[in-house]
């Protein structure tokens, strides 16, 4: 049992909302990303324990990573 003000759906989600995301490594950091129709990748969330990583503009949520940047 969880004692929290959040609803069950806030904690466990509706089931399929996370299926569109995947975890990948970008510039040696784990990120949750969403693949776009044109092949580019949209950064959803940086998964890091280093607070300095969150200050980097390359890892701001919503950043679009093009295929050319991935191939480098």
Protein Blocks (a to p, Z undefined) as FASTA:
>chain_A
ZZdfbdfklmnonojmmmmpccddeehiacdddddfkopacdfbdcdfbfklmmpmklgg
hiacdfklmmZZ
